């Protein structure tokens, strides 16, 4: 049985490939850390994971075990198998250089877009073709009057979400480097990733929060 473990250092990114049927577990190693997640079809890079299309198909801003994450071509690319926290975001774009320079007057700050592109550019993915992210563990509530917020995650050390790949994929994860405003508990920490061959009998179907 194939089993690969990856560590995403605090504030950095990692890119990896998965085969159809494999399980991807993304783990918040120390708690309160957002992880930006993107993916493209390994056979056709122009087809990418899409929060917009996912929201359309789910008719929801949020997602839960049993739901699929959909592509820009209206195909399911991943299925959520298990989730121990149940609080994630599919609305906020990945932070980039301009986010820090314009909003915070900080130049050269690490950011999720650069983290994701570091590995994805080897597959021909550019700034303009990088998918919008699913922000795992990020707490992005919508208020009663329809406003979006971003605050510190509720996730604790070891919380995780498990996906089943529905086709061969190239994926990237960024441990979000935001340390200026709430979003990561003001302390950026690592993310762990486990990739293994699918065996649903071994998956802990945890909280459907």
C-alpha positions in Angstrom: 0.0 0.0 0.0 1.4 3.4 -1.0 1.7 5.9 1.8 3.5 9.3 1.5 3.9 11.9 4.2 4.8 15.5 3.4 5.5 18.4 5.7 4.6 21.9 4.7 6.8 24.2 6.8 5.2 27.2 8.5 4.5 29.9 6.0 5.7 27.8 3.0 4.1 25.7 0.3 4.4 22.2 -1.2 3.2 20.7 -4.5 2.4 17.0 -5.1 0.7 14.6 -7.4 -2.0 12.1 -6.6 -3.6 9.3 -8.6 -7.3 8.6 -9.0 -8.6 6.8 -5.9 -5.9 7.9 -3.6 -6.8 9.6 -0.3 -5.3 13.0 0.6 -5.3 13.9 4.3 -4.5 17.5 5.2 -3.6 17.9 8.9 -3.4 21.1 11.0 -0.3 20.1 12.9 -0.4 22.5 15.8 -3.9 24.1 15.5 -5.4 27.4 14.2 -3.5 27.3 10.9 -5.2 28.0 7.6 -4.0 25.9 4.6 -4.8 27.1 1.1 -5.4 24.2 -1.2 -5.5 24.1 -5.0 -5.5 21.4 -7.7 -5.6 20.9 -11.5 -6.4 17.9 -13.6 -3.0 16.2 -14.2 -3.9 15.3 -17.8 -5.4 18.7 -18.7 -4.0 21.5 -16.6 -6.6 24.0 -17.9 -9.2 22.2 -15.9 -8.8 23.4 -12.3 -10.5 23.0 -9.0 -13.1 25.8 -8.7 -14.7 27.2 -5.5 -17.2 29.1 -7.7 -18.4 26.0 -9.5 -18.4 24.0 -6.2 -20.6 26.6 -4.5 -23.0 26.5 -7.5 -23.3 22.7 -7.4 -23.6 22.4 -3.7 -25.9 25.5 -3.5 -23.9 26.4 -0.4 -20.9 28.5 0.7 -19.6 25.6 2.8 -18.9 21.9 2.2 -19.0 18.7 4.3 -18.2 15.0 4.1 -20.0 13.4 1.2 -19.7 16.6 -0.9 -17.6 16.8 -4.0 -15.4 19.7 -4.9 -16.0 20.6 -8.6 -13.9 21.8 -11.5 -14.0 24.8 -13.8 -15.5 22.3 -16.3 -18.3 21.1 -14.0 -16.8 17.8 -13.1 -16.2 16.5 -9.5 -12.4 16.3 -8.9 -12.4 15.4 -5.2 -14.8 14.0 -2.7 -14.7 14.8 1.0 -14.4 11.5 2.9 -13.9 12.7 6.5 -13.6 16.0 8.4 -12.8 16.4 12.1 -13.4 20.2 12.3 -16.1 21.1 9.7 -15.1 24.7 9.4 -13.4 25.8 6.2 -13.7 28.6 3.6 -14.3 28.7 -0.1 -14.9 32.4 -0.5 -11.6 34.3 0.2 -8.8 34.5 -2.4 -5.3 33.5 -1.6 -3.2 36.3 -0.1 -0.6 37.7 -2.5 2.1 40.3 -2.5 -0.3 43.2 -3.1 -2.4 42.1 -0.1 0.6 42.8 2.2 2.0 45.9 0.4 -1.4 47.7 -0.2 -3.3 46.7 3.0 -0.4 46.5 5.4 2.5 48.5 3.9 4.7 45.4 4.2 6.9 44.6 1.2 8.3 41.1 0.4 6.1 39.2 2.9 5.6 35.5 2.1 2.2 34.9 0.8 0.0 32.0 -0.4 0.1 32.8 -4.1 3.9 32.7 -4.3 3.9 29.6 -2.1 1.5 27.8 -4.4 3.2 28.9 -7.6 6.7 27.8 -6.4 5.9 24.2 -7.2 3.0 24.6 -9.7 5.0 26.7 -12.1 7.0 23.5 -13.0 3.7 22.2 -14.5 3.1 25.4 -16.6 0.7 27.0 -14.0 1.1 30.8 -14.0 -0.1 33.6 -11.8 -3.1 34.0 -14.2 -4.0 30.3 -14.4 -3.5 29.4 -10.7 -6.8 28.1 -9.3 -8.6 30.0 -6.5 -8.1 28.2 -3.3 -10.2 26.2 -0.8 -9.0 27.6 2.5 -8.9 24.6 4.8 -9.3 25.2 8.5 -9.9 28.9 7.8 -12.8 30.4 9.8 -14.7 32.6 7.4 -18.2 33.1 8.8 -21.0 35.0 7.0 -22.8 37.3 9.3 -26.6 37.6 9.5 -26.5 40.8 7.4 -24.6 38.9 4.6 -21.1 40.3 5.4 -18.0 38.0 5.2 -15.5 37.8 8.0 -12.1 36.1 8.5 -11.1 35.3 12.1 -8.9 32.7 13.8 -9.6 29.0 13.0 -11.3 26.8 15.5 -9.1 23.9 14.6 -6.9 22.2 17.2 -3.7 20.2 16.7 -4.4 17.1 14.7 -7.6 18.2 13.1 -7.8 17.0 9.6 -9.8 16.7 6.4 -9.6 13.7 4.0 -10.3 13.9 0.3 -10.6 11.1 -2.3 -9.1 12.0 -5.7 -11.6 11.4 -8.5 -9.0 11.7 -11.2 -5.2 12.2 -11.4 -4.4 15.6 -9.9 -1.6 18.0 -9.3 -2.1 19.7 -5.9 -0.5 22.4 -3.9 -0.9 23.4 -0.3 0.2 26.7 1.4 0.6 27.1 5.1 -0.8 30.6 5.1 1.8 33.2 6.1 -0.6 35.7 7.5 0.7 36.9 10.8 -0.5 40.6 10.9 -4.2 40.2 11.5 -6.3 37.3 12.9 -6.5 34.2 10.6 -3.8 31.9 12.0 -3.9 32.8 15.7 -1.2 35.3 14.8 1.4 32.5 14.8 2.1 30.6 11.6 2.6 26.9 12.0 3.2 23.8 9.8 0.7 21.7 7.9 1.1 17.9 7.3 -0.1 16.0 4.3 -0.6 12.2 4.0 -1.3 10.5 0.7 -2.3 6.9 0.5 -4.1 4.4 -1.6 -7.8 4.4 -1.0 -9.2 2.0 1.5 -12.4 3.4 2.9 -12.4 0.7 5.6 -9.4 2.5 7.2 -10.8 6.0 7.1 -12.1 7.4 10.3 -15.4 9.0 9.3 -15.2 11.8 11.8 -17.3 14.9 12.6 -19.8 16.1 10.1 -19.8 19.4 11.9 
